[in-house]
Amino acid sequence: MSTVNLPFTEKTLCYLEEHIPELADAAFKQAYWQALAAGSSVLEVENGTIVEVFPDGTRQFVKQIDPATPVTPGQKRVAA
């Protein structure tokens, strides 16, 4: 099996980086549904609580959590 080495330009890398969020979203959704289809449960955050979702659609409260911290896309964390 041969591989093709394409030259990566700055423009190419920027284009690919711009699509990381949508690729991650698609991968997350696929893993979520695959887990349920395999008979496993998944955890979700819902209105400040963690709930366990089962393949039959039932939900079970797990834990109350702190409110989400708002973050602006592209914002960098600054050490205090």
Phi and psi restraints in degrees (range 20) as a CNS / XPLOR table:
assign (resid 1 and name C) (resid 2 and name N)
       (resid 2 and name CA) (resid 2 and name C) 1.0 -100.4 20.0 2
assign (resid 2 and name N) (resid 2 and name CA)
       (resid 2 and name C) (resid 3 and name N) 1.0 154.3 20.0 2
assign (resid 2 and name C) (resid 3 and name N)
       (resid 3 and name CA) (resid 3 and name C) 1.0 -115.3 20.0 2
assign (resid 3 and name N) (resid 3 and name CA)
       (resid 3 and name C) (resid 4 and name N) 1.0 151.2 20.0 2
assign (resid 3 and name C) (resid 4 and name N)
       (resid 4 and name CA) (resid 4 and name C) 1.0 -107.6 20.0 2
assign (resid 4 and name N) (resid 4 and name CA)
       (resid 4 and name C) (resid 5 and name N) 1.0 124.4 20.0 2
assign (resid 4 and name C) (resid 5 and name N)
       (resid 5 and name CA) (resid 5 and name C) 1.0 -96.3 20.0 2
assign (resid 5 and name N) (resid 5 and name CA)
       (resid 5 and name C) (resid 6 and name N) 1.0 106.6 20.0 2
assign (resid 5 and name C) (resid 6 and name N)
       (resid 6 and name CA) (resid 6 and name C) 1.0 -91.5 20.0 2
assign (resid 6 and name N) (resid 6 and name CA)
       (resid 6 and name C) (resid 7 and name N) 1.0 143.3 20.0 2
assign (resid 6 and name C) (resid 7 and name N)
       (resid 7 and name CA) (resid 7 and name C) 1.0 -72.5 20.0 2
assign (resid 7 and name N) (resid 7 and name CA)
       (resid 7 and name C) (resid 8 and name N) 1.0 126.2 20.0 2
assign (resid 7 and name C) (resid 8 and name N)
       (resid 8 and name CA) (resid 8 and name C) 1.0 -92.8 20.0 2
assign (resid 8 and name N) (resid 8 and name CA)
       (resid 8 and name C) (resid 9 and name N) 1.0 115.3 20.0 2
assign (resid 8 and name C) (resid 9 and name N)
       (resid 9 and name CA) (resid 9 and name C) 1.0 -94.3 20.0 2
assign (resid 9 and name N) (resid 9 and name CA)
       (resid 9 and name C) (resid 10 and name N) 1.0 168.1 20.0 2
assign (resid 9 and name C) (resid 10 and name N)
       (resid 10 and name CA) (resid 10 and name C) 1.0 -59.6 20.0 2
assign (resid 10 and name N) (resid 10 and name CA)
       (resid 10 and name C) (resid 11 and name N) 1.0 -39.3 20.0 2
assign (resid 10 and name C) (resid 11 and name N)
       (resid 11 and name CA) (resid 11 and name C) 1.0 -62.6 20.0 2
assign (resid 11 and name N) (resid 11 and name CA)
       (resid 11 and name C) (resid 12 and name N) 1.0 -42.8 20.0 2
assign (resid 11 and name C) (resid 12 and name N)
       (resid 12 and name CA) (resid 12 and name C) 1.0 -63.4 20.0 2
assign (resid 12 and name N) (resid 12 and name CA)
       (resid 12 and name C) (resid 13 and name N) 1.0 -46.8 20.0 2
assign (resid 12 and name C) (resid 13 and name N)
       (resid 13 and name CA) (resid 13 and name C) 1.0 -62.6 20.0 2
assign (resid 13 and name N) (resid 13 and name CA)
       (resid 13 and name C) (resid 14 and name N) 1.0 -42.1 20.0 2
assign (resid 13 and name C) (resid 14 and name N)
       (resid 14 and name CA) (resid 14 and name C) 1.0 -61.6 20.0 2
assign (resid 14 and name N) (resid 14 and name CA)
       (resid 14 and name C) (resid 15 and name N) 1.0 -42.8 20.0 2
assign (resid 14 and name C) (resid 15 and name N)
       (resid 15 and name CA) (resid 15 and name C) 1.0 -60.4 20.0 2
assign (resid 15 and name N) (resid 15 and name CA)
       (resid 15 and name C) (resid 16 and name N) 1.0 -47.9 20.0 2
assign (resid 15 and name C) (resid 16 and name N)
       (resid 16 and name CA) (resid 16 and name C) 1.0 -64.0 20.0 2
assign (resid 16 and name N) (resid 16 and name CA)
       (resid 16 and name C) (resid 17 and name N) 1.0 -41.5 20.0 2
assign (resid 16 and name C) (resid 17 and name N)
       (resid 17 and name CA) (resid 17 and name C) 1.0 -63.8 20.0 2
assign (resid 17 and name N) (resid 17 and name CA)
       (resid 17 and name C) (resid 18 and name N) 1.0 -33.8 20.0 2
assign (resid 17 and name C) (resid 18 and name N)
       (resid 18 and name CA) (resid 18 and name C) 1.0 -64.4 20.0 2
assign (resid 18 and name N) (resid 18 and name CA)
       (resid 18 and name C) (resid 19 and name N) 1.0 -24.2 20.0 2
assign (resid 18 and name C) (resid 19 and name N)
       (resid 19 and name CA) (resid 19 and name C) 1.0 -95.8 20.0 2
assign (resid 19 and name N) (resid 19 and name CA)
       (resid 19 and name C) (resid 20 and name N) 1.0 -0.5 20.0 2
assign (resid 19 and name C) (resid 20 and name N)
       (resid 20 and name CA) (resid 20 and name C) 1.0 -58.1 20.0 2
assign (resid 20 and name N) (resid 20 and name CA)
       (resid 20 and name C) (resid 21 and name N) 1.0 -45.8 20.0 2
assign (resid 20 and name C) (resid 21 and name N)
       (resid 21 and name CA) (resid 21 and name C) 1.0 -59.3 20.0 2
assign (resid 21 and name N) (resid 21 and name CA)
       (resid 21 and name C) (resid 22 and name N) 1.0 -42.8 20.0 2
assign (resid 21 and name C) (resid 22 and name N)
       (resid 22 and name CA) (resid 22 and name C) 1.0 -71.0 20.0 2
assign (resid 22 and name N) (resid 22 and name CA)
       (resid 22 and name C) (resid 23 and name N) 1.0 -33.8 20.0 2
assign (resid 22 and name C) (resid 23 and name N)
       (resid 23 and name CA) (resid 23 and name C) 1.0 -66.9 20.0 2
assign (resid 23 and name N) (resid 23 and name CA)
       (resid 23 and name C) (resid 24 and name N) 1.0 -40.7 20.0 2
assign (resid 23 and name C) (resid 24 and name N)
       (resid 24 and name CA) (resid 24 and name C) 1.0 -65.1 20.0 2
assign (resid 24 and name N) (resid 24 and name CA)
       (resid 24 and name C) (resid 25 and name N) 1.0 -40.9 20.0 2
assign (resid 24 and name C) (resid 25 and name N)
       (resid 25 and name CA) (resid 25 and name C) 1.0 -61.5 20.0 2
assign (resid 25 and name N) (resid 25 and name CA)
       (resid 25 and name C) (resid 26 and name N) 1.0 -45.3 20.0 2
assign (resid 25 and name C) (resid 26 and name N)
       (resid 26 and name CA) (resid 26 and name C) 1.0 -63.4 20.0 2
assign (resid 26 and name N) (resid 26 and name CA)
       (resid 26 and name C) (resid 27 and name N) 1.0 -42.1 20.0 2
assign (resid 26 and name C) (resid 27 and name N)
       (resid 27 and name CA) (resid 27 and name C) 1.0 -65.6 20.0 2
assign (resid 27 and name N) (resid 27 and name CA)
       (resid 27 and name C) (resid 28 and name N) 1.0 -39.5 20.0 2
assign (resid 27 and name C) (resid 28 and name N)
       (resid 28 and name CA) (resid 28 and name C) 1.0 -63.7 20.0 2
assign (resid 28 and name N) (resid 28 and name CA)
       (resid 28 and name C) (resid 29 and name N) 1.0 -46.8 20.0 2
assign (resid 28 and name C) (resid 29 and name N)
       (resid 29 and name CA) (resid 29 and name C) 1.0 -63.0 20.0 2
assign (resid 29 and name N) (resid 29 and name CA)
       (resid 29 and name C) (resid 30 and name N) 1.0 -40.2 20.0 2
assign (resid 29 and name C) (resid 30 and name N)
       (resid 30 and name CA) (resid 30 and name C) 1.0 -63.8 20.0 2
assign (resid 30 and name N) (resid 30 and name CA)
       (resid 30 and name C) (resid 31 and name N) 1.0 -44.4 20.0 2
assign (resid 30 and name C) (resid 31 and name N)
       (resid 31 and name CA) (resid 31 and name C) 1.0 -64.6 20.0 2
assign (resid 31 and name N) (resid 31 and name CA)
       (resid 31 and name C) (resid 32 and name N) 1.0 -38.8 20.0 2
assign (resid 31 and name C) (resid 32 and name N)
       (resid 32 and name CA) (resid 32 and name C) 1.0 -58.5 20.0 2
assign (resid 32 and name N) (resid 32 and name CA)
       (resid 32 and name C) (resid 33 and name N) 1.0 -52.7 20.0 2
assign (resid 32 and name C) (resid 33 and name N)
       (resid 33 and name CA) (resid 33 and name C) 1.0 -70.3 20.0 2
assign (resid 33 and name N) (resid 33 and name CA)
       (resid 33 and name C) (resid 34 and name N) 1.0 -33.6 20.0 2
assign (resid 33 and name C) (resid 34 and name N)
       (resid 34 and name CA) (resid 34 and name C) 1.0 -65.1 20.0 2
assign (resid 34 and name N) (resid 34 and name CA)
       (resid 34 and name C) (resid 35 and name N) 1.0 -40.0 20.0 2
assign (resid 34 and name C) (resid 35 and name N)
       (resid 35 and name CA) (resid 35 and name C) 1.0 -62.8 20.0 2
assign (resid 35 and name N) (resid 35 and name CA)
       (resid 35 and name C) (resid 36 and name N) 1.0 -46.1 20.0 2
assign (resid 35 and name C) (resid 36 and name N)
       (resid 36 and name CA) (resid 36 and name C) 1.0 -64.5 20.0 2
assign (resid 36 and name N) (resid 36 and name CA)
       (resid 36 and name C) (resid 37 and name N) 1.0 -41.7 20.0 2
assign (resid 36 and name C) (resid 37 and name N)
       (resid 37 and name CA) (resid 37 and name C) 1.0 -64.3 20.0 2
assign (resid 37 and name N) (resid 37 and name CA)
       (resid 37 and name C) (resid 38 and name N) 1.0 -28.3 20.0 2
assign (resid 37 and name C) (resid 38 and name N)
       (resid 38 and name CA) (resid 38 and name C) 1.0 -83.3 20.0 2
assign (resid 38 and name N) (resid 38 and name CA)
       (resid 38 and name C) (resid 39 and name N) 1.0 -1.1 20.0 2
assign (resid 38 and name C) (resid 39 and name N)
       (resid 39 and name CA) (resid 39 and name C) 1.0 93.2 20.0 2
assign (resid 39 and name N) (resid 39 and name CA)
       (resid 39 and name C) (resid 40 and name N) 1.0 5.5 20.0 2
assign (resid 39 and name C) (resid 40 and name N)
       (resid 40 and name CA) (resid 40 and name C) 1.0 -90.8 20.0 2
assign (resid 40 and name N) (resid 40 and name CA)
       (resid 40 and name C) (resid 41 and name N) 1.0 162.0 20.0 2
assign (resid 40 and name C) (resid 41 and name N)
       (resid 41 and name CA) (resid 41 and name C) 1.0 -97.8 20.0 2
assign (resid 41 and name N) (resid 41 and name CA)
       (resid 41 and name C) (resid 42 and name N) 1.0 163.1 20.0 2
assign (resid 41 and name C) (resid 42 and name N)
       (resid 42 and name CA) (resid 42 and name C) 1.0 -130.2 20.0 2
assign (resid 42 and name N) (resid 42 and name CA)
       (resid 42 and name C) (resid 43 and name N) 1.0 157.5 20.0 2
assign (resid 42 and name C) (resid 43 and name N)
       (resid 43 and name CA) (resid 43 and name C) 1.0 -103.9 20.0 2
assign (resid 43 and name N) (resid 43 and name CA)
       (resid 43 and name C) (resid 44 and name N) 1.0 141.6 20.0 2
assign (resid 43 and name C) (resid 44 and name N)
       (resid 44 and name CA) (resid 44 and name C) 1.0 -134.7 20.0 2
assign (resid 44 and name N) (resid 44 and name CA)
       (resid 44 and name C) (resid 45 and name N) 1.0 152.9 20.0 2
assign (resid 44 and name C) (resid 45 and name N)
       (resid 45 and name CA) (resid 45 and name C) 1.0 -97.2 20.0 2
assign (resid 45 and name N) (resid 45 and name CA)
       (resid 45 and name C) (resid 46 and name N) 1.0 128.1 20.0 2
assign (resid 45 and name C) (resid 46 and name N)
       (resid 46 and name CA) (resid 46 and name C) 1.0 -141.6 20.0 2
assign (resid 46 and name N) (resid 46 and name CA)
       (resid 46 and name C) (resid 47 and name N) 1.0 111.4 20.0 2
assign (resid 46 and name C) (resid 47 and name N)
       (resid 47 and name CA) (resid 47 and name C) 1.0 51.8 20.0 2
assign (resid 47 and name N) (resid 47 and name CA)
       (resid 47 and name C) (resid 48 and name N) 1.0 47.8 20.0 2
assign (resid 47 and name C) (resid 48 and name N)
       (resid 48 and name CA) (resid 48 and name C) 1.0 77.6 20.0 2
assign (resid 48 and name N) (resid 48 and name CA)
       (resid 48 and name C) (resid 49 and name N) 1.0 14.6 20.0 2
assign (resid 48 and name C) (resid 49 and name N)
       (resid 49 and name CA) (resid 49 and name C) 1.0 -131.8 20.0 2
assign (resid 49 and name N) (resid 49 and name CA)
       (resid 49 and name C) (resid 50 and name N) 1.0 155.6 20.0 2
assign (resid 49 and name C) (resid 50 and name N)
       (resid 50 and name CA) (resid 50 and name C) 1.0 -98.4 20.0 2
assign (resid 50 and name N) (resid 50 and name CA)
       (resid 50 and name C) (resid 51 and name N) 1.0 128.1 20.0 2
assign (resid 50 and name C) (resid 51 and name N)
       (resid 51 and name CA) (resid 51 and name C) 1.0 -123.2 20.0 2
assign (resid 51 and name N) (resid 51 and name CA)
       (resid 51 and name C) (resid 52 and name N) 1.0 146.0 20.0 2
assign (resid 51 and name C) (resid 52 and name N)
       (resid 52 and name CA) (resid 52 and name C) 1.0 -96.7 20.0 2
assign (resid 52 and name N) (resid 52 and name CA)
       (resid 52 and name C) (resid 53 and name N) 1.0 127.2 20.0 2
assign (resid 52 and name C) (resid 53 and name N)
       (resid 53 and name CA) (resid 53 and name C) 1.0 -107.0 20.0 2
assign (resid 53 and name N) (resid 53 and name CA)
       (resid 53 and name C) (resid 54 and name N) 1.0 129.4 20.0 2
assign (resid 53 and name C) (resid 54 and name N)
       (resid 54 and name CA) (resid 54 and name C) 1.0 -101.5 20.0 2
assign (resid 54 and name N) (resid 54 and name CA)
       (resid 54 and name C) (resid 55 and name N) 1.0 159.8 20.0 2
assign (resid 54 and name C) (resid 55 and name N)
       (resid 55 and name CA) (resid 55 and name C) 1.0 -55.9 20.0 2
assign (resid 55 and name N) (resid 55 and name CA)
       (resid 55 and name C) (resid 56 and name N) 1.0 -26.3 20.0 2
assign (resid 55 and name C) (resid 56 and name N)
       (resid 56 and name CA) (resid 56 and name C) 1.0 -84.6 20.0 2
assign (resid 56 and name N) (resid 56 and name CA)
       (resid 56 and name C) (resid 57 and name N) 1.0 2.1 20.0 2
assign (resid 56 and name C) (resid 57 and name N)
       (resid 57 and name CA) (resid 57 and name C) 1.0 94.0 20.0 2
assign (resid 57 and name N) (resid 57 and name CA)
       (resid 57 and name C) (resid 58 and name N) 1.0 -7.6 20.0 2
assign (resid 57 and name C) (resid 58 and name N)
       (resid 58 and name CA) (resid 58 and name C) 1.0 -72.2 20.0 2
assign (resid 58 and name N) (resid 58 and name CA)
       (resid 58 and name C) (resid 59 and name N) 1.0 153.3 20.0 2
assign (resid 58 and name C) (resid 59 and name N)
       (resid 59 and name CA) (resid 59 and name C) 1.0 -124.6 20.0 2
assign (resid 59 and name N) (resid 59 and name CA)
       (resid 59 and name C) (resid 60 and name N) 1.0 142.2 20.0 2
assign (resid 59 and name C) (resid 60 and name N)
       (resid 60 and name CA) (resid 60 and name C) 1.0 -131.3 20.0 2
assign (resid 60 and name N) (resid 60 and name CA)
       (resid 60 and name C) (resid 61 and name N) 1.0 128.1 20.0 2
assign (resid 60 and name C) (resid 61 and name N)
       (resid 61 and name CA) (resid 61 and name C) 1.0 -61.2 20.0 2
assign (resid 61 and name N) (resid 61 and name CA)
       (resid 61 and name C) (resid 62 and name N) 1.0 135.6 20.0 2
assign (resid 61 and name C) (resid 62 and name N)
       (resid 62 and name CA) (resid 62 and name C) 1.0 -113.6 20.0 2
assign (resid 62 and name N) (resid 62 and name CA)
       (resid 62 and name C) (resid 63 and name N) 1.0 -50.6 20.0 2
assign (resid 62 and name C) (resid 63 and name N)
       (resid 63 and name CA) (resid 63 and name C) 1.0 -164.2 20.0 2
assign (resid 63 and name N) (resid 63 and name CA)
       (resid 63 and name C) (resid 64 and name N) 1.0 145.0 20.0 2
assign (resid 63 and name C) (resid 64 and name N)
       (resid 64 and name CA) (resid 64 and name C) 1.0 -83.1 20.0 2
assign (resid 64 and name N) (resid 64 and name CA)
       (resid 64 and name C) (resid 65 and name N) 1.0 139.3 20.0 2
assign (resid 64 and name C) (resid 65 and name N)
       (resid 65 and name CA) (resid 65 and name C) 1.0 -126.0 20.0 2
assign (resid 65 and name N) (resid 65 and name CA)
       (resid 65 and name C) (resid 66 and name N) 1.0 164.8 20.0 2
assign (resid 65 and name C) (resid 66 and name N)
       (resid 66 and name CA) (resid 66 and name C) 1.0 -65.9 20.0 2
assign (resid 66 and name N) (resid 66 and name CA)
       (resid 66 and name C) (resid 67 and name N) 1.0 154.3 20.0 2
assign (resid 66 and name C) (resid 67 and name N)
       (resid 67 and name CA) (resid 67 and name C) 1.0 -59.8 20.0 2
assign (resid 67 and name N) (resid 67 and name CA)
       (resid 67 and name C) (resid 68 and name N) 1.0 151.3 20.0 2
assign (resid 67 and name C) (resid 68 and name N)
       (resid 68 and name CA) (resid 68 and name C) 1.0 -63.9 20.0 2
assign (resid 68 and name N) (resid 68 and name CA)
       (resid 68 and name C) (resid 69 and name N) 1.0 149.1 20.0 2
assign (resid 68 and name C) (resid 69 and name N)
       (resid 69 and name CA) (resid 69 and name C) 1.0 -93.7 20.0 2
assign (resid 69 and name N) (resid 69 and name CA)
       (resid 69 and name C) (resid 70 and name N) 1.0 119.0 20.0 2
assign (resid 69 and name C) (resid 70 and name N)
       (resid 70 and name CA) (resid 70 and name C) 1.0 -65.9 20.0 2
assign (resid 70 and name N) (resid 70 and name CA)
       (resid 70 and name C) (resid 71 and name N) 1.0 137.6 20.0 2
assign (resid 70 and name C) (resid 71 and name N)
       (resid 71 and name CA) (resid 71 and name C) 1.0 -134.3 20.0 2
assign (resid 71 and name N) (resid 71 and name CA)
       (resid 71 and name C) (resid 72 and name N) 1.0 133.8 20.0 2
assign (resid 71 and name C) (resid 72 and name N)
       (resid 72 and name CA) (resid 72 and name C) 1.0 -86.3 20.0 2
assign (resid 72 and name N) (resid 72 and name CA)
       (resid 72 and name C) (resid 73 and name N) 1.0 129.4 20.0 2
assign (resid 72 and name C) (resid 73 and name N)
       (resid 73 and name CA) (resid 73 and name C) 1.0 -53.9 20.0 2
assign (resid 73 and name N) (resid 73 and name CA)
       (resid 73 and name C) (resid 74 and name N) 1.0 132.9 20.0 2
assign (resid 73 and name C) (resid 74 and name N)
       (resid 74 and name CA) (resid 74 and name C) 1.0 89.6 20.0 2
assign (resid 74 and name N) (resid 74 and name CA)
       (resid 74 and name C) (resid 75 and name N) 1.0 -9.0 20.0 2
assign (resid 74 and name C) (resid 75 and name N)
       (resid 75 and name CA) (resid 75 and name C) 1.0 -70.0 20.0 2
assign (resid 75 and name N) (resid 75 and name CA)
       (resid 75 and name C) (resid 76 and name N) 1.0 140.1 20.0 2
assign (resid 75 and name C) (resid 76 and name N)
       (resid 76 and name CA) (resid 76 and name C) 1.0 -103.9 20.0 2
assign (resid 76 and name N) (resid 76 and name CA)
       (resid 76 and name C) (resid 77 and name N) 1.0 144.0 20.0 2
assign (resid 76 and name C) (resid 77 and name N)
       (resid 77 and name CA) (resid 77 and name C) 1.0 -77.1 20.0 2
assign (resid 77 and name N) (resid 77 and name CA)
       (resid 77 and name C) (resid 78 and name N) 1.0 131.6 20.0 2
assign (resid 77 and name C) (resid 78 and name N)
       (resid 78 and name CA) (resid 78 and name C) 1.0 -111.7 20.0 2
assign (resid 78 and name N) (resid 78 and name CA)
       (resid 78 and name C) (resid 79 and name N) 1.0 124.7 20.0 2
assign (resid 78 and name C) (resid 79 and name N)
       (resid 79 and name CA) (resid 79 and name C) 1.0 -67.9 20.0 2
assign (resid 79 and name N) (resid 79 and name CA)
       (resid 79 and name C) (resid 80 and name N) 1.0 134.3 20.0 2
